[in-house]
Amino acid sequence: MKMGNQVLLQPIHMGAWKLRNRITMAPMTRTFADDQTGVVGPDVVEYYRKRAADGVGLIITEGVVISPRAKGTKGVPGLFTMEQIEGWKKVTDAVHQAGGVIVAQIWHVGRLSHHEIAGGLPPQAPSALRAEGHVHRLGKPYDIPEEMSLADIQEVIQQYAQAARHARMAGFDGVEIHGAHGYLIDQFNSDTSNHRQDKYGEDLRQRLTFMKEVAKAVISEVGADRTIMRFSALKDDQREYMWEDPVAAVQTFVEAFKEAGLTMLHPSTMNFDQVIAEGKTLHELVRQYWDGIIIGVGDLTPDRAEQAVQDGIMDVAAFGRPFLANPDLVSRVTQGEDLVAFNGREHLQVLV
């Protein structure tokens, strides 16, 4: 379909940013940083530059860890050393020279790690409950995590704030807080991984306390107009998980987001059209209670994204794997051309 004059390709003011269109490059773990230093190199610079040069509205980077202990797999980048900041400066410079906007997704995997990955220390988590499954690229079962003390919690909140500050030092236009997919923030949010009896545990409203405190700390560094929160029911270690009462859960999450001062949300699901309650999808439920910015994601096609934006379900559309197979995705959408089909074996092995 010819989409040159359609909503998806129209500019939008989103937070502090004037985006040239509503197409977003979703965060995708690529593991091409130096494993020892967490520093990104010239291949990562070119990878992001190419998408910016093609005209994507917003780039959200792969997950960038906030500390050595936040790391969950080999080869992921960081934002906690000056060397890492200097590496990212080359990326942000290249993206800005191409007219793009780029935000860093700041990340702590919590219990989804192993001491061999997490700086020789046991993983951190709200409770000492081992995740099911094996560590990505290491192949060993997840370690039993160390339950975080109140002092640990405050330290990690400050690490999120520091990562946000470092992101601005590195030239990023803002940050996305990774609060989804069963990682640390989501571990606090979930009753399957959080059995605490203090103010960070018990019912859902109280379990969201850690997420709210992280959000407030990050906003204090970069501003609400430069902060996105990603959240989900989906968990990397519990693929079939769903909230017991999705409507009540979404209401409670949205109330917490508002209390934290957030203005931009990135609800995450594998299938944008999956109905989860009352005949509604995740994004439709969020829109029912949230009038701020919504980034839509979940195996979208350009046509489906166009319709969802027109319907007001979301404001911008995030594409993941299509951007790996199509560095020229925006050009193809603009010209109404078919996208190259994603091939994991071909497109995951190299940065192109």
Stockholm file with secondary structure:
# STOCKHOLM 1.0

chainA/1-352         MKMGNQVLLQPIHMGAWKLRNRITMAPMTRTFADDQTGVVGPDVVEYYRKRAADGVGLIITEGVVISPRAKGTKGVPGLFTMEQIEGWKKVTDAVHQAGGVIVAQIWHVGRLSHHEIAGGLPPQAPSALRAEGHVHRLGKPYDIPEEMSLADIQEVIQQYAQAARHARMAGFDGVEIHGAHGYLIDQFNSDTSNHRQDKYGEDLRQRLTFMKEVAKAVISEVGADRTIMRFSALKDDQREYMWEDPVAAVQTFVEAFKEAGLTMLHPSTMNFDQVIAEGKTLHELVRQYWDGIIIGVGDLTPDRAEQAVQDGIMDVAAFGRPFLANPDLVSRVTQGEDLVAFNGREHLQVLV
#=GR chainA/1-352 SS CCCTTSGGGSCEEETTEEESSSEEECCCCCCCSCTTTCCCCHHHHHHHHHHHHHTCSEEEEEEEESSGGGCCSTTCCBSSSHHHHHHHHHHHHHHHHTTCCEEEEEECCTTSSCTTTTTTSCCEESSSCCCSSBCTTTCSBCCCCEECCHHHHHHHHHHHHHHHHHHHHTTCSCEEEECCBTSHHHHHHCTTTCCCCSTTSSSHHHHTHHHHHHHHHHHHHHCGGGEEEEEESCBTTBTTCCCSSHHHHHHHHHHHHHHHTCCEEEEECSCTTCEEETTEEHHHHHHHHCCSEEEECSSCCHHHHHHHHHTTSCSEEEESHHHHHCTTHHHHHHHTCCCCCCCHHHHSSSCC
#=GC SS_cons         CCCTTSGGGSCEEETTEEESSSEEECCCCCCCSCTTTCCCCHHHHHHHHHHHHHTCSEEEEEEEESSGGGCCSTTCCBSSSHHHHHHHHHHHHHHHHTTCCEEEEEECCTTSSCTTTTTTSCCEESSSCCCSSBCTTTCSBCCCCEECCHHHHHHHHHHHHHHHHHHHHTTCSCEEEECCBTSHHHHHHCTTTCCCCSTTSSSHHHHTHHHHHHHHHHHHHHCGGGEEEEEESCBTTBTTCCCSSHHHHHHHHHHHHHHHTCCEEEEECSCTTCEEETTEEHHHHHHHHCCSEEEECSSCCHHHHHHHHHTTSCSEEEESHHHHHCTTHHHHHHHTCCCCCCCHHHHSSSCC
//
